[in-house]
Amino acid sequence: MPVITEAAIKELAGFKSAEGPVVSCYLDVDGRRQVRPQDYELRMSSLMKQVAAAHPELDLSADFERISKHVKAGIDRHGVRGLAIFSNVAGGLWEVLSLPVPVSSRISVNQSPAVGPLEALVHELEPLGVLLVDRQMARMFVFHFGEVVDRTELFEALPRDYDRRDDASRGTRERERNHVDELALQHLRHSAEVAFRYLQDRGFGRLTIGATDDVYAAIEPVLHPYVRERLAQRIHAGVSSSETEIAAAARDVEHVIEAAREADAVNRLRDAVGSGNKGIAGLAPVLQALNERRVASLLVSAGFIETGWQCACGALAALGPKCPVDGQTMTHLDDVIGDAIDVALLEGATIEICTGSADLDVLGSIGALLRY
């Protein structure tokens, strides 16, 4: 799949259609929310009907058919939680981007692709740095959206002639071993400098290191403090690993980082709710805060489903049928949680779908950290 970078987004945004509108489809396919393929397929079909009804003057059938055919053909959801699809059959545009985070399900039509949500993702998701190192070799990778966006290798051979010396030259051998150890330490310093240069020139959020215990113990102290403060758990890959093996191991590290981030978010929510300081829990208070655009971060237990109501004005409510905002009659929803996530994403809030969090379950399986 294409790597999502600022340059790639800029190129996509530069497409202007002279032959009909561009259909931009963002689809939430997160397996923790959309358990069955039918769940996101029905959501897509519903959105297509809404857009077609809102734009009766446009013939969107060819683009809708192509998007629908692609989605219903089956999606490999390993590491994928969202899709961004851009189609303009007449103009020759077809772009499908797999995303490692949930997105708000929506379909829009315009003369150019709607890339705003992608811009937000690029700024929100930080790349992962991977440094694989031994006493002679170092390999540095930067992963973004599950893809390698940069790499480099450093090799500094160590002398081995001393291995063939006899016992009579023991003193010389010891001096040479010390010299080799110093060269190895110098190599580790150079490897640490490579990581620091990557941080300065390209940037990454966290760094994971693959090394033996003795090499890790030697390189950790020589890392620049800015790099050391970004250390994540060690990666289970070495300098001789294939790129496929490294990518798989990097995903495991990313999952651990994500789990730690979720736990931290739940802890902050629990403390904020307990102190009454910019934290709320429970469906009704969260929906009210969403209507008031006060939600900075939305936390939801994986698999949490609840009925609710939605008004034509966009407001959500746990109880109906009268809208708490304008008093109109609302529409009943079988699952208001999905719509709450969509609204939160549209408002620029971060989303944390928390798996197996007993603390969040106790708080009602949904909560929010507030802007004010």
ABEGO torsion letter per residue (X at the ends): XBBBBAAAAAAAAABBBABEBBBBBBBBABAAABABAAAAAAAAAAAAAAAAAABAABBAAAAAAAAAAAAAAEBBABGBABBBBBBBAAAGBBBBBBBABBBBBBBBBBABBBAAAAAAAAAABBBBBBBBBBAABBBBBBBBGGBBABBBBBBBBBBAAAAABBAAAAAAAAAAAAAAAAAAAAAAAAAAAAAAAAAAAAEBABBBBBBBAAAAAAAAAABBAAAAAABBBBBBBBAABBAAAAAAAAAAAAAAAAAAAAAAAAAAAAAAAAAGBGBBBEAAAAAAAAAAGABABBBBBBGBBBBBBBBAAGBBBABOABBAAAGBBBBBBABAAAAAAAAAAAAGBBBBBBBGBAAAAAAGGBBBBBAX
